[in-house]
Amino acid sequence: MSAVTAPIALPSVNADPGSLRTAWRVFWRGGLMSYGMLFNWARPAIYIPTLIGGPTFQLLFFAALGSYAAGRSPAYFALGNAVQVSALSGIFGMTMAIANERFFSTLPAILATPANRVALFTGRFLPFIANGLFVSLYAIAFGVVFLGVRFEAPTLGVAGLALLVTVFSCTAIGALQGAISLRLRDGLFGANLLMLSFLLFSGVNIPVATLPAWMQVISNLLPFTHGLEAVRQAAAGAGLDRVGGLIAIEAGIGVAYAVAAFALFSYLERSARANATLDVR
Amino acid sequence: MSLARSVRLIWWVTWFNVRMLLVSEFFVLLTFVSPLIFATLAFFLFRLGHSTGGQTLLYAALGSGMMGVWSTTLFGCGGAIAWQRWEGTLELLVNAPTRYDFILAGQAFGAVIFGFAGILMTIAWGMLLFGMPLTSTFPLLLPLSLFAAVVSLGALGMLIATSFVLYRHANALSNMLEYPIWLVAGLLVPIATLPAWVQPISWLLAPTWGMDAIRGATLQSQPPWFAIGMCFALAVVYYFLARVALRYVLHLARRDATLDLR
């Protein structure tokens, strides 16, 4: 005995995968969905302790350590760390937004679609840039209220631009880490290592000029180094004419990491198809 | 359960946990890499402040190492019961004829002892890269200081394991509690430089007295008997609090049939 079932009527799909409109939908809606579904920390019970509580105590710790050990103003360390904490979103968030596709078994389904890959990939940036900005702005506000961080009013916009570019470039290296994590058993190892490296190399706590030469080479290749310096100078009153170069370098570093991340993602996609390892965890 | 069997059980669980942590990339980073980065950072900061004496470097190396011990204790114990639940072993362990609090103690000691390996790394790092001298004012007291610190942090680890399980996202709590304890326990910044209201909080924390005991045996001119005594006293208090919390947690889990709920 067999039962004949009526074919299920699916809504017809009118979207042309190659059209700009579809690419925009993938970019915008896909980005938002990836944030909500793949970012494990996007719920208050985790978000508040990790992205609000953690940065608060990080600022207090380094402000106390820096002023005790180096004899500098707590505001110097507070501002550096307030910008650096955006990496919690940029690095961990982007790593989860890309690598969790594999761990949640959604990667094969996504890669089976004809969706525009550039839109699919870059769409993930926006929510994490916005989130990183929010975390940083909160930390800066905390620094202003409690730790003596000050901004010159006329160059506030320049500082804001430098912050935005810095958060973008941090998110870009997070995307690269996410792409690398598609191949690793524990992607968060690299993410944690990056977070620690920023504290040491990027001028967050120690002026880059005082580091040994070989460390300065690494500093110049990492996000934050130029952007944070631009934020510091703009906070002290430097205009776009003086910090524009630093902002441009930071943007260039960010674009380079984003392109490298996309290239690696594309390579891993081709490799996974060829070796039938798309859903191997 | 005889004393010998209890000690044997705790020892085997400790050893088993150390081996488990050794293959975890996250814990290797937390114990061996992160303290080195913080030690380097501290060395550079003290150098900026023109404090480059051997005593200062040793102070920073010990403090950075203890930061790693605290991180390993926090993450290793904070999620201990939750991991057993996810792995499906919690039911078996709770219902085994052995005492579950001893198993938990072994897990906590495993995390703490694993963390202490990081201190050796930071000392070696300081000696190799920054020319830090290795001295000890009371070398014979150093093993006792280390033992006292391990016992008190292990007992605190048990308390963390039994209390964090009440919060569904224990790792989020751990993410938040690294920096404040580093600060309040005076691991790199002397407690005397913090606001007065913070100091009573630091007296309740095992890392404060553990660090005092170790620094007392290496850097201070007076033997750290008081700090060693505080370590043991706090360990007793933590252990009894942990047992009360454990009884409550297990009662809830049995009543609601959530022992194996993942």
Contacts between the chains, C-beta under 8 A, distances in Angstrom:
chain1	res1	chain2	res2	distance
A	41	B	172	7.5
A	45	B	167	7.9
A	45	B	168	6.6
A	45	B	169	5.1
A	45	B	172	6.6
A	46	B	169	4.9
A	46	B	171	7.9
A	46	B	172	4.2
A	49	B	169	7.7
A	49	B	172	4.3
A	49	B	173	5.8
A	49	B	175	6.1
A	49	B	176	3.9
A	50	B	172	5.1
A	50	B	175	4.4
A	50	B	176	6.6
A	53	B	175	7.9
A	53	B	176	3.9
A	54	B	175	5.2
A	54	B	176	5.1
A	54	B	178	7.7
A	54	B	179	7.0
A	57	B	176	6.9
A	57	B	178	7.7
A	57	B	179	3.7
A	57	B	180	4.5
A	57	B	183	7.1
A	58	B	179	5.1
A	60	B	179	7.2
A	60	B	180	7.6
A	60	B	183	6.2
A	61	B	179	4.4
A	61	B	180	7.6
A	61	B	182	5.9
A	61	B	183	4.7
A	61	B	189	8.0
A	64	B	183	6.0
A	64	B	189	4.8
A	64	B	193	7.1
A	64	B	194	6.9
A	65	B	42	7.3
A	65	B	45	6.6
A	65	B	183	8.0
A	65	B	188	5.3
A	65	B	189	5.3
A	66	B	45	6.2
A	68	B	188	8.0
A	68	B	189	4.9
A	68	B	190	7.3
A	68	B	193	5.6
A	69	B	42	6.6
A	69	B	45	4.0
A	69	B	46	4.8
A	69	B	48	7.3
A	69	B	49	5.2
A	69	B	51	7.0
A	69	B	60	7.9
A	69	B	188	7.4
A	69	B	189	7.8
A	70	B	45	4.6
A	70	B	46	7.4
A	70	B	48	3.9
A	70	B	49	4.4
A	71	B	48	7.5
A	71	B	49	4.5
A	72	B	48	7.3
A	185	B	25	7.4
A	186	B	24	8.0
A	186	B	25	4.5
A	186	B	26	6.4
A	188	B	26	6.6
A	189	B	25	4.3
A	189	B	26	6.4
A	189	B	29	5.8
A	192	B	26	7.3
A	192	B	29	5.5
A	192	B	34	7.7
A	193	B	29	6.5
A	193	B	33	6.9
A	196	B	33	7.3
A	196	B	34	5.9
A	196	B	37	4.6
A	197	B	37	7.5
A	199	B	37	7.0
A	199	B	41	6.3
A	200	B	37	5.4
A	200	B	40	6.1
A	200	B	41	5.4
A	205	B	41	6.1
A	205	B	45	6.7
A	206	B	41	6.8
A	206	B	44	4.8
A	206	B	45	6.6
A	206	B	48	6.9
A	207	B	48	7.9
A	210	B	44	7.1
A	210	B	47	7.9
A	210	B	48	6.4
A	211	B	44	7.2
